[in-house]
Amino acid sequence: MPNAQRLADDLRWLVGHGTHDVLPHWLATVGAASGPFATRVDRQWKLRPDQVATIVSQGRLVYDFAAGARLTGDSSYLEACRRGAEVLLDGFSDPDHGGWFYALDLGGEVVDDRKDAYGHAFVIFGLSHAHEVTGDGRFSDGASSAWQAVKDHLVDPAGGVVTHLSREFAGPTDGHRSQNPVMHLFEALLALWQAGGREEARADAVALGRFVVEGLIERPGNPLPELYTPAWTPLPESLGGRIDIGHQFEWAYLLSRAAEIGLPSDWLPYAEGLLDYAVAHGLDGRTGAIVSPVGLSGDGLPSSRRGWWEQCEAMRALANWAVVRDRIELAATFEGVLRYVQDSFVDPVYGGWYAALDDDSKGSEWKLDYHVVALCEEAARLLRHSQ
């Protein structure tokens, strides 16, 4: 089939792009650090003077280097992963109140001591992947401890999570809710179960997935709003309510992958509904780009943008559903997004991806190319799946 062959060719390009461009640049730029990884990088992959490291950035780079070890077999990635995981485990953890500090400077001093649900997801995620490639049980233990801190302090009565609390896990819990940390905790629990070797994480992943599928999406075909009241009812647009197209794709992938490894397959109609909604409301048919977010009615917003990570999550979900779920017609949409990315985000001179259409930097505490690397890893897995 022509679509299937073109898709396979594009997946091979992504694997090569990850292993010969994106990952080597990150390894060369920050991989030798003995302390927290630097994050802010200019177009030429030079470190900027103003640096900060967060549990999000540290966990994402630990994952990147674990993926590099899996994809290439190069021990340099393994050692960078191990060093980064040790810093995440020992340098960011709070010895007095439990949990993990949100941010350090590169000297290891705490600069933000909040306890953040989204950040803890990447502690779990990064340490679980570090355990898989190193075999070091301390990393799996640390990931499990981070999840326990979330369960003890950040899970709310409805089964979702509060965004963040103080260092002592105190503070108001009546602020707005977001599905975003819930999504990344679900992703992290899949990693804790599969890569971290913790069977008990499976039941927690099922519970969190059920909270989203049954409590927030409710019916197949419905989109997943981004922001909520403390009672988990969607915020109106007047208060910032929206639908993030990138996160519809991300959930469509995560629920499909979860079903592959043994979680409920009856979540698949909900996942497919998210995927189809995202294509219908987020695809710019003229350029092939994904545009996000949209309003609760599905219409564009003044804040809508063509962001780099949204393109990644769209491609990962589209490729997964084309290959694993036999929706090969999605390969054409995947190809359009990839061509847009190749033309608009991939730097032909210095390599890597631009941070935005109007920002040629390569890294920040939010952009460590975890989305790109995850896409490349999925591309490699799908090629194996098709053999």
Secondary structure as GFF3:
##gff-version 3
##sequence-region A 1 387
A	DSSP	alpha_helix	2	17	.	.	.	ID=ss1
A	DSSP	pi_helix	18	22	.	.	.	ID=ss2
A	DSSP	alpha_helix	23	30	.	.	.	ID=ss3
A	DSSP	beta_strand	53	54	.	.	.	ID=ss4
A	DSSP	alpha_helix	55	72	.	.	.	ID=ss5
A	DSSP	alpha_helix	75	90	.	.	.	ID=ss6
A	DSSP	beta_strand	103	104	.	.	.	ID=ss7
A	DSSP	beta_strand	110	112	.	.	.	ID=ss8
A	DSSP	beta_strand	115	116	.	.	.	ID=ss9
A	DSSP	alpha_helix	117	134	.	.	.	ID=ss10
A	DSSP	alpha_helix	137	153	.	.	.	ID=ss11
A	DSSP	beta_strand	164	165	.	.	.	ID=ss12
A	DSSP	beta_strand	177	178	.	.	.	ID=ss13
A	DSSP	alpha_helix	179	194	.	.	.	ID=ss14
A	DSSP	alpha_helix	200	210	.	.	.	ID=ss15
A	DSSP	pi_helix	211	217	.	.	.	ID=ss16
A	DSSP	beta_strand	227	228	.	.	.	ID=ss17
A	DSSP	three_ten_helix	237	239	.	.	.	ID=ss18
A	DSSP	alpha_helix	245	260	.	.	.	ID=ss19
A	DSSP	three_ten_helix	265	267	.	.	.	ID=ss20
A	DSSP	alpha_helix	268	282	.	.	.	ID=ss21
A	DSSP	beta_strand	292	294	.	.	.	ID=ss22
A	DSSP	beta_strand	300	305	.	.	.	ID=ss23
A	DSSP	alpha_helix	308	323	.	.	.	ID=ss24
A	DSSP	alpha_helix	330	344	.	.	.	ID=ss25
A	DSSP	alpha_helix	370	386	.	.	.	ID=ss26
###
